[in-house]
Every structure is written in structure tokens, then in C-alpha cells.
Amino acid sequence: MRQYEPEAWRDGHEPNGDPSKREQCRLLDLLGRINYRILSGNRVYVEVGGVVYKTVYGGYWRSVFTGIEHYLLHCEQVSSAVWKEETTTAIDLPIAYSNGGWTTRGHSLSFILNRD
């Protein structure tokens, strides 16, 4: 049995490889900043695996049944392979925590910021 350690939550280590509370706060802050930029009339682009997406909004929800938290970016695909013909460009990019940090579809997020 583990010993109680006062203020151990500050260390940022969570069991089972889950993100720390600080990491969760940083991601929620990032999603808030993305949404603020979008609501301010600016565009936010993200590149994942060589494909560029225009972000429509950043989202967060928690299941009332399981308690599992979900983070995502709702995007529209801007660039793709020329030989692919897709009818819909709207896509949800789920954001997950891994050892390397926050990723989507196994790739790290690269933001392309522009000045309007």
C-alpha cells in the first residue's frame, strides 16, 4: 500500500500514465485560446500528419456514465492528397495524452498561426 504524501498532486505524476492536472489545465487553456482567436475573427490552422486543417472550434466533454474526458479539435480539411476525392471536409481530431505529450491521430500538433 502506498504511503500518503502531502501535496503529492503538485508533482504532476498520475497513475496509469494519465496526464497530470497541470497538463490538463494547459490543454484546456490552449483550447480556450483557440476558441477566443476564432471568435475574434482570426483563423487557426493545424497540421497533422502532413495534412492542414482549418480549426472550427476546440472542444471538451466528459462522459456522465464513465467519467472519461474527451478533448478534440473540430476542423475542416484544407489540403489533402490530390488523388483522394472526399465529399466531406469536416472532421473531428481527437486529442489524446501519450508519453510524448498531447497528440492527435498519433502525431504531435503543429499550429500554423497567421496574421490577419
DSSP file with accessible surface (Angstrom, degrees, kcal/mol):
  #  RESIDUE AA STRUCTURE BP1 BP2  ACC     N-H-->O    O-->H-N    N-H-->O    O-->H-N    TCO  KAPPA ALPHA  PHI   PSI    X-CA   Y-CA   Z-CA
    1    1 A M              0   0  231      0, 0.0     2,-0.1     0, 0.0     0, 0.0   0.000 360.0 360.0 360.0 137.0    0.0    0.0    0.0
    2    2 A R        -     0   0  194      1,-0.1     2,-0.2     3,-0.0     3,-0.0  -0.446 360.0-120.8 -74.3 145.2    1.3    3.4   -0.9
    3    3 A Q        -     0   0  160     -2,-0.1     2,-0.3     1,-0.1    -1,-0.1  -0.591  30.3-107.2 -81.3 143.9    2.1    6.0    1.8
    4    4 A Y        -     0   0  195     -2,-0.2    -1,-0.1     1,-0.0     0, 0.0  -0.535  33.3-164.1 -70.5 131.9    0.2    9.2    1.8
    5    5 A E    >   -     0   0  101     -2,-0.3     3,-1.5    -3,-0.0     4,-0.2  -0.976  21.9-121.1-120.1 118.1    2.4   12.1    0.7
    6    6 A P  T 3  S-     0   0   98      0, 0.0     0, 0.0     0, 0.0     0, 0.0  -0.314  92.6  -0.3 -59.7 137.1    1.2   15.6    1.5
    7    7 A E  T >  S+     0   0  112      1,-0.1     3,-1.3     2,-0.1     4,-0.3   0.757  81.6 145.9  55.5  31.1    0.8   17.8   -1.6
    8    8 A A  G X   +     0   0   32     -3,-1.5     3,-1.7     1,-0.3     5,-0.5   0.764  58.5  75.3 -67.0 -21.8    1.9   15.0   -3.9
    9    9 A W  G >  S+     0   0  161      1,-0.3     3,-0.9    -4,-0.2    -1,-0.3   0.775  84.6  65.7 -62.5 -21.9   -0.6   16.3   -6.5
   10   10 A R  G <  S+     0   0  136     -3,-1.3    -1,-0.3     1,-0.2    -2,-0.2   0.739  85.8  70.8 -71.8 -21.3    1.9   19.1   -7.2
   11   11 A D  G <  S-     0   0   99     -3,-1.7    -1,-0.2    -4,-0.3    -2,-0.2   0.762  98.5-134.6 -67.3 -26.2    4.5   16.6   -8.6
   12   12 A G    <   +     0   0   24     -3,-0.9     2,-0.6    -4,-0.4     8,-0.2   0.640  57.2 135.6  84.6  11.6    2.3   16.1  -11.6
   13   13 A H        -     0   0  158     -5,-0.5    -1,-0.3     6,-0.1    -2,-0.1  -0.851  30.6-174.7 -98.9 124.3    2.6   12.3  -11.7
   14   14 A E    >   -     0   0   56     -2,-0.6     3,-0.9     4,-0.5     6,-0.1  -0.879  28.1-106.6-114.1 148.0   -0.6   10.4  -12.3
   15   15 A P  G >  S+     0   0   72      0, 0.0     3,-1.5     0, 0.0    -1,-0.0  -0.302  98.9  23.2 -68.4 157.3   -1.1    6.6  -12.1
   16   16 A N  G 3  S-     0   0  154      1,-0.3     0, 0.0     2,-0.0     0, 0.0   0.700 127.3 -72.8  63.1  20.6   -1.5    4.7  -15.4
   17   17 A G  G <  S+     0   0   48     -3,-0.9    -1,-0.3     1,-0.2     3,-0.1   0.700  85.7 156.1  73.2  15.0    0.2    7.3  -17.5
   18   18 A D    <   -     0   0   85     -3,-1.5    -4,-0.5     1,-0.1    -1,-0.2  -0.390  50.9 -93.4 -70.7 154.9   -2.7    9.7  -17.3
   19   19 A P        -     0   0   17      0, 0.0    -1,-0.1     0, 0.0    -6,-0.1  -0.362  42.3-111.6 -68.2 149.6   -2.0   13.4  -17.8
   20   20 A S     >  -     0   0   11     -8,-0.2     4,-2.3     1,-0.1     5,-0.2  -0.267  27.9-106.8 -72.5 165.6   -1.3   15.5  -14.7
   21   21 A K  H  > S+     0   0  113    -12,-0.3     4,-2.4     1,-0.2     5,-0.2   0.881 122.8  54.7 -61.8 -35.1   -3.7   18.2  -13.6
   22   22 A R  H  > S+     0   0  168      2,-0.2     4,-2.3     1,-0.2    -1,-0.2   0.925 107.9  48.4 -65.0 -43.1   -1.3   20.8  -14.8
   23   23 A E  H  > S+     0   0   40      2,-0.2     4,-2.1     1,-0.2    -2,-0.2   0.898 111.1  50.6 -64.3 -40.1   -1.2   19.2  -18.3
   24   24 A Q  H  X S+     0   0   28     -4,-2.3     4,-2.5     2,-0.2    -2,-0.2   0.921 110.7  49.2 -63.2 -41.9   -5.0   19.1  -18.4
   25   25 A C  H  X S+     0   0   83     -4,-2.4     4,-2.4     1,-0.2    -2,-0.2   0.895 109.4  52.4 -64.2 -39.2   -5.2   22.7  -17.4
   26   26 A R  H  X S+     0   0  151     -4,-2.3     4,-2.3     2,-0.2    -1,-0.2   0.901 110.7  47.3 -64.4 -39.8   -2.6   23.6  -20.1
   27   27 A L  H  X S+     0   0    5     -4,-2.1     4,-2.8     2,-0.2     5,-0.2   0.928 112.0  49.0 -68.7 -42.5   -4.7   21.8  -22.7
   28   28 A L  H  X S+     0   0   73     -4,-2.5     4,-2.3     1,-0.2    -2,-0.2   0.896 111.2  51.2 -63.2 -36.7   -7.9   23.5  -21.6
   29   29 A D  H  X S+     0   0   83     -4,-2.4     4,-2.4     2,-0.2    -1,-0.2   0.926 110.2  49.3 -64.1 -42.5   -6.2   26.8  -21.7
   30   30 A L  H  X S+     0   0   62     -4,-2.3     4,-2.5     2,-0.2    -2,-0.2   0.935 110.4  49.6 -63.0 -44.0   -5.0   26.1  -25.2
   31   31 A L  H  X S+     0   0    7     -4,-2.8     4,-2.5     1,-0.2    27,-0.3   0.904 111.1  50.8 -61.9 -39.1   -8.5   25.1  -26.4
   32   32 A G  H  X S+     0   0   40     -4,-2.3     4,-2.4    -5,-0.2    -1,-0.2   0.908 110.2  48.7 -64.3 -40.8   -9.8   28.3  -24.8
   33   33 A R  H  X S+     0   0  157     -4,-2.4     4,-2.4     2,-0.2    -2,-0.2   0.885 110.7  51.0 -66.9 -38.4   -7.2   30.4  -26.6
   34   34 A I  H  X S+     0   0    8     -4,-2.5     4,-2.2     2,-0.2    -2,-0.2   0.950 112.2  46.4 -61.8 -48.1   -8.0   28.7  -29.9
   35   35 A N  H  X S+     0   0   46     -4,-2.5     4,-2.8     1,-0.2    -2,-0.2   0.890 111.1  52.5 -62.7 -38.5  -11.7   29.4  -29.4
   36   36 A Y  H  X S+     0   0  165     -4,-2.4     4,-1.7     2,-0.2    -1,-0.2   0.929 109.1  49.3 -63.5 -43.7  -11.0   33.0  -28.5
   37   37 A R  H  <>S+     0   0   71     -4,-2.4     5,-2.4     2,-0.2    -1,-0.2   0.914 113.1  47.4 -60.7 -43.0   -8.9   33.5  -31.6
   38   38 A I  H ><5S+     0   0   42     -4,-2.2     3,-1.7     1,-0.2    -2,-0.2   0.934 112.1  48.4 -65.8 -44.7  -11.7   32.0  -33.8
   39   39 A L  H 3<5S+     0   0  153     -4,-2.8    -1,-0.2     1,-0.3    -2,-0.2   0.778 105.6  60.2 -67.0 -23.9  -14.4   34.1  -32.1
   40   40 A S  T 3<5S-     0   0   61     -4,-1.7    -1,-0.3    -5,-0.2    -2,-0.2   0.455 125.2-102.0 -80.6  -3.0  -12.2   37.2  -32.6
   41   41 A G  T < 5S+     0   0   59     -3,-1.7     2,-0.2     1,-0.3    -3,-0.2   0.505  82.3 124.5  97.2   4.4  -12.3   36.6  -36.3
   42   42 A N      < -     0   0   53     -5,-2.4     2,-0.4    -6,-0.2    -1,-0.3  -0.589  56.2-124.0 -94.0 160.8   -8.9   35.1  -36.8
   43   43 A R        -     0   0   99     -2,-0.2    71,-0.5    71,-0.1     2,-0.5  -0.819  15.4-159.4-104.7 146.6   -8.2   31.7  -38.3
   44   44 A V  E     -A  113   0A   2     11,-0.4    11,-3.1    -2,-0.4     2,-0.4  -0.993   8.9-168.9-125.5 123.2   -6.3   28.9  -36.7
   45   45 A Y  E     -AB 112  54A  49     67,-1.4    67,-2.9    -2,-0.5     2,-0.4  -0.883   0.4-166.8-110.9 145.8   -4.7   26.2  -38.8
   46   46 A V  E     -AB 111  53A   0      7,-2.6     7,-3.0    -2,-0.4     2,-0.5  -0.983   9.7-148.3-131.6 140.6   -3.3   22.9  -37.6
   47   47 A E  E     +AB 110  52A  75     63,-3.1    63,-1.3    -2,-0.4     2,-0.4  -0.951  18.4 175.3-111.2 126.9   -1.1   20.4  -39.4
   48   48 A V  E >  S- B   0  51A   5      3,-2.5     3,-1.6    -2,-0.5    61,-0.1  -0.974  71.1 -18.0-132.9 116.6   -1.4   16.7  -38.5
   49   49 A G  T 3  S-     0   0   47     -2,-0.4     3,-0.1    59,-0.3    -1,-0.1   0.834 127.3 -51.3  60.3  33.0    0.5   14.1  -40.4
   50   50 A G  T 3  S+     0   0   52      1,-0.3     2,-0.4    30,-0.0    -1,-0.3   0.449 115.4 111.2  85.8  -0.8    1.1   16.4  -43.4
   51   51 A V  E <   -B   48   0A  34     -3,-1.6    -3,-2.5    27,-0.0     2,-0.4  -0.902  59.9-140.7-108.8 135.0   -2.5   17.4  -43.8
   52   52 A V  E     -B   47   0A  32     -2,-0.4    26,-2.7    -5,-0.2    27,-1.7  -0.801  19.2-172.7 -98.9 134.6   -3.6   21.0  -43.0
   53   53 A Y  E     -BC  46  77A   8     -7,-3.0    -7,-2.6    -2,-0.4     2,-0.6  -0.957  22.5-134.8-125.4 143.4   -6.9   21.7  -41.3
   54   54 A K  E     -BC  45  76A  76     22,-3.2    22,-2.5    -2,-0.4     2,-0.4  -0.872  32.0-127.9 -93.3 123.8   -8.7   24.9  -40.5
   55   55 A T  E     - C   0  75A   3    -11,-3.1   -11,-0.4    -2,-0.6    20,-0.3  -0.584  26.9-178.6 -79.1 127.4  -10.0   24.7  -36.9
   56   56 A V  E     -     0   0A  51     18,-3.4     2,-0.3     1,-0.4    19,-0.2   0.853  69.0 -30.6 -88.5 -44.9  -13.7   25.5  -36.4
   57   57 A Y  E     - C   0  74A 108     17,-1.6    17,-2.9   -19,-0.0     2,-0.4  -0.975  53.4-119.2-165.4 159.8  -13.6   25.1  -32.6
   58   58 A G  E     - C   0  73A   6    -27,-0.3     2,-0.3    -2,-0.3    15,-0.2  -0.888  37.1-163.9-103.0 139.0  -11.8   23.2  -29.8
   59   59 A G  E     - C   0  72A  15     13,-3.1    13,-2.3    -2,-0.4     2,-0.3  -0.869  18.8-175.4-129.4 158.3  -14.0   21.0  -27.7
   60   60 A Y  E     + C   0  71A  92     -2,-0.3     2,-0.3    11,-0.2    11,-0.2  -0.983  12.2 164.8-145.9 136.5  -14.0   19.2  -24.3
   61   61 A W  E     - C   0  70A 130      9,-2.3     9,-3.3    -2,-0.3     2,-0.4  -0.986  21.4-148.6-151.4 153.6  -16.6   16.9  -22.8
   62   62 A R  E     - C   0  69A 142     -2,-0.3     7,-0.2     7,-0.2     2,-0.2  -0.989  25.7-119.3-124.9 129.6  -16.8   14.4  -20.0
   63   63 A S     >  -     0   0   19      5,-2.4     4,-1.6    -2,-0.4    -2,-0.0  -0.461  11.4-153.5 -68.8 129.9  -19.0   11.3  -20.1
   64   64 A V  T  4 S+     0   0  131     -2,-0.2    -1,-0.2     1,-0.2     0, 0.0   0.684  94.9  48.3 -75.7 -17.4  -21.5   11.3  -17.3
   65   65 A F  T  4 S+     0   0  188      3,-0.1    -1,-0.2     1,-0.0    -2,-0.0   0.884 129.0  15.2 -88.9 -43.3  -21.5    7.5  -17.4
   66   66 A T  T  4 S-     0   0   92      2,-0.1    -2,-0.2     0, 0.0     3,-0.1   0.645  88.5-129.9-107.2 -20.3  -17.8    6.6  -17.4
   67   67 A G     <  +     0   0   26     -4,-1.6     2,-0.3     1,-0.3    -3,-0.1   0.507  55.3 148.7  81.4   3.0  -16.2    9.9  -16.3
   68   68 A I        -     0   0   95     -6,-0.1    -5,-2.4     1,-0.0     2,-0.4  -0.543  41.6-136.4 -74.5 134.7  -13.8    9.7  -19.2
   69   69 A E  E     -C   62   0A  54     -2,-0.3     2,-0.4    -7,-0.2    -7,-0.2  -0.741  16.5-161.8 -94.7 139.9  -12.7   13.1  -20.5
   70   70 A H  E     -C   61   0A  67     -9,-3.3    -9,-2.3    -2,-0.4     2,-0.4  -0.976   6.2-172.2-125.1 134.3  -12.6   13.8  -24.2
   71   71 A Y  E     +CD  60  95A  14     24,-0.7    24,-2.9    -2,-0.4     2,-0.3  -0.952  16.6 161.3-121.8 143.8  -10.7   16.6  -26.0
   72   72 A L  E     -CD  59  94A  27    -13,-2.3   -13,-3.1    -2,-0.4     2,-0.5  -0.988  36.1-135.1-156.5 162.6  -11.0   17.4  -29.7
   73   73 A L  E     -CD  58  93A   1     20,-1.8    20,-3.2    -2,-0.3     2,-0.6  -0.997  20.6-148.8-118.7 121.7  -10.5   19.9  -32.5
   74   74 A H  E     +CD  57  92A  42    -17,-2.9   -18,-3.4    -2,-0.5   -17,-1.6  -0.843  35.5 168.2 -90.7 120.8  -13.4   20.2  -34.9
   75   75 A C  E     -CD  55  91A   0     16,-3.4    16,-2.9    -2,-0.6     2,-0.4  -0.818  39.0-131.7-132.0 167.1  -11.8   21.1  -38.2
   76   76 A E  E     -CD  54  90A  85    -22,-2.5   -22,-3.2    -2,-0.3     2,-0.3  -0.989  36.7-116.3-118.8 132.0  -12.3   21.5  -42.0
   77   77 A Q  E     +C   53   0A  32     12,-2.5   -24,-0.2    -2,-0.4     3,-0.1  -0.496  33.3 175.8 -72.1 128.7   -9.7   19.9  -44.2
   78   78 A V        +     0   0   86    -26,-2.7     2,-0.4     1,-0.3   -25,-0.2   0.807  66.2  22.8-100.1 -42.7   -7.8   22.4  -46.3
   79   79 A S        +     0   0   48    -27,-1.7    -1,-0.3     0, 0.0     2,-0.3  -0.942  65.9 148.7-128.8 147.9   -5.2   20.3  -48.0
   80   80 A S        -     0   0   60     -2,-0.4     2,-0.1   -29,-0.1   -30,-0.0  -0.926  54.9 -53.0-156.8-176.5   -5.1   16.6  -48.9
   81   81 A A    >   -     0   0   28     -2,-0.3     3,-1.0     1,-0.1   -30,-0.0  -0.418  46.1-132.3 -67.2 141.7   -3.7   14.2  -51.4
   82   82 A V  T 3  S+     0   0  136      1,-0.2    -1,-0.1    -2,-0.1     0, 0.0   0.862 103.1  56.2 -66.1 -36.3   -4.8   15.2  -55.0
   83   83 A W  T 3  S+     0   0  216      2,-0.0     2,-0.5    -3,-0.0    -1,-0.2   0.613  89.7  90.2 -76.3  -9.6   -5.9   11.7  -55.9
   84   84 A K    <   -     0   0  113     -3,-1.0     2,-0.6     2,-0.0    -4,-0.0  -0.754  59.0-164.7 -89.2 129.4   -8.3   11.5  -53.0
   85   85 A E        +     0   0  182     -2,-0.5     2,-0.4     0, 0.0    -3,-0.1  -0.946  14.0 176.2-113.1 110.5  -11.8   12.7  -53.7
   86   86 A E        -     0   0   93     -2,-0.6    -2,-0.0     1,-0.1     3,-0.0  -0.938  25.2-155.8-117.1 140.1  -13.7   13.2  -50.4
   87   87 A T  S    S+     0   0  151     -2,-0.4     2,-0.4     1,-0.1    -1,-0.1   0.854  80.7  47.4 -81.5 -36.1  -17.2   14.6  -50.2
   88   88 A T        -     0   0   87      1,-0.1    -1,-0.1     2,-0.1   -12,-0.0  -0.857  51.7-177.2-109.9 142.8  -17.0   16.0  -46.7
   89   89 A T        +     0   0   71     -2,-0.4   -12,-2.5   -13,-0.0     2,-0.3   0.480  53.9 105.0-111.4  -8.7  -14.2   18.1  -45.3
   90   90 A A  E     +D   76   0A  48    -14,-0.2     2,-0.3   -16,-0.0   -14,-0.2  -0.577  46.3 165.7 -76.3 134.9  -15.4   18.4  -41.7
   91   91 A I  E     -D   75   0A  36    -16,-2.9   -16,-3.4    -2,-0.3     2,-0.5  -0.996  34.4-134.5-150.4 145.6  -13.5   16.2  -39.3
   92   92 A D  E     -D   74   0A  80     -2,-0.3   -18,-0.2   -18,-0.2    -2,-0.0  -0.929  16.2-157.8-101.1 124.1  -13.0   15.8  -35.5
   93   93 A L  E     -D   73   0A   0    -20,-3.2   -20,-1.8    -2,-0.5     2,-0.2  -0.888  14.6-144.8-100.9 103.7   -9.4   15.4  -34.5
   94   94 A P  E     -D   72   0A  76      0, 0.0     2,-0.5     0, 0.0    11,-0.5  -0.482   8.6-143.0 -70.0 137.7   -9.4   13.6  -31.1
   95   95 A I  E     +DE  71 104A  11    -24,-2.9   -24,-0.7    -2,-0.2     2,-0.3  -0.900  23.9 178.8-103.7 127.2   -6.7   14.8  -28.8
   96   96 A A  E     - E   0 103A  54      7,-3.2     7,-3.1    -2,-0.5     2,-0.4  -0.905  27.1-117.9-128.2 155.9   -5.1   12.1  -26.5
   97   97 A Y  E     + E   0 102A  77     -2,-0.3     2,-0.3     5,-0.2     5,-0.2  -0.766  37.9 163.3 -95.1 134.4   -2.3   12.1  -24.0
   98   98 A S  E >   - E   0 101A  47      3,-2.3     3,-1.8    -2,-0.4   -81,-0.0  -0.810  56.2 -85.5-134.1-178.3    0.8   10.0  -24.6
   99   99 A N  T 3  S+     0   0  162      1,-0.3     3,-0.1    -2,-0.3    -2,-0.0   0.826 128.0  52.6 -60.6 -31.0    4.3    9.9  -23.1
  100  100 A G  T 3  S-     0   0   78      1,-0.3     2,-0.3     0, 0.0    -1,-0.3   0.434 121.3-100.9 -85.1  -0.4    5.4   12.5  -25.6
  101  101 A G  E <  S-E   98   0A  16     -3,-1.8    -3,-2.3     7,-0.0     2,-0.4  -0.820  73.1  -7.9 116.8-156.7    2.6   14.9  -24.7
  102  102 A W  E     +E   97   0A  41     -2,-0.3     7,-0.6    -5,-0.2     2,-0.3  -0.645  70.0 168.9 -82.8 129.6   -0.7   15.7  -26.3
  103  103 A T  E     -EF  96 108A  25     -7,-3.1    -7,-3.2    -2,-0.4     2,-0.4  -0.890  26.7-147.3-134.9 163.9   -1.2   14.1  -29.8
  104  104 A T  E >  S-EF  95 107A   1      3,-2.8     3,-2.2    -2,-0.3    -9,-0.2  -0.997  84.7  -8.1-134.5 131.1   -3.9   13.6  -32.3
  105  105 A R  T 3  S-     0   0  134    -11,-0.5     3,-0.1    -2,-0.4    -1,-0.1   0.828 128.6 -59.2  53.9  33.3   -4.0   10.5  -34.6
  106  106 A G  T 3  S+     0   0   68      1,-0.2     2,-0.3   -10,-0.0    -1,-0.3   0.498 118.7 103.4  79.9   1.3   -0.6    9.6  -33.3
  107  107 A H  E <  S-F  104   0A  93     -3,-2.2    -3,-2.8     3,-0.0    -1,-0.2  -0.891  74.5-113.5-115.7 148.6    1.0   12.8  -34.5
  108  108 A S  E     -F  103   0A  81     -2,-0.3     2,-0.4    -5,-0.2   -59,-0.3  -0.415  40.2-104.3 -73.3 156.3    2.0   15.9  -32.5
  109  109 A L        -     0   0   32     -7,-0.6     2,-0.5   -61,-0.1   -61,-0.1  -0.669  31.7-168.6 -85.6 132.2    0.0   19.0  -33.2
  110  110 A S  E     -A   47   0A  56    -63,-1.3   -63,-3.1    -2,-0.4     2,-0.4  -0.987  10.6-152.5-119.3 119.6    1.7   21.8  -35.2
  111  111 A F  E     -A   46   0A  67     -2,-0.5     2,-0.7   -65,-0.2   -65,-0.2  -0.759   3.3-154.8 -95.3 137.4   -0.1   25.1  -35.3
  112  112 A I  E     -A   45   0A  68    -67,-2.9   -67,-1.4    -2,-0.4     2,-0.4  -0.932  16.9-166.3-110.6 106.5    0.2   27.4  -38.2
  113  113 A L  E     -A   44   0A 116     -2,-0.7     2,-0.3   -69,-0.1   -69,-0.1  -0.766   6.6-176.1 -97.8 140.7   -0.5   30.9  -37.0
  114  114 A N        -     0   0   44    -71,-0.5     2,-0.5    -2,-0.4   -71,-0.1  -0.898  24.4-121.7-131.4 160.8   -1.1   33.8  -39.4
  115  115 A R              0   0  244     -2,-0.3   -73,-0.0   -73,-0.1    -2,-0.0  -0.904 360.0 360.0-104.8 128.9   -1.7   37.5  -39.1
  116  116 A D              0   0  107     -2,-0.5   -74,-0.0   -73,-0.0     0, 0.0  -0.731 360.0 360.0-102.1 360.0   -4.9   38.9  -40.5
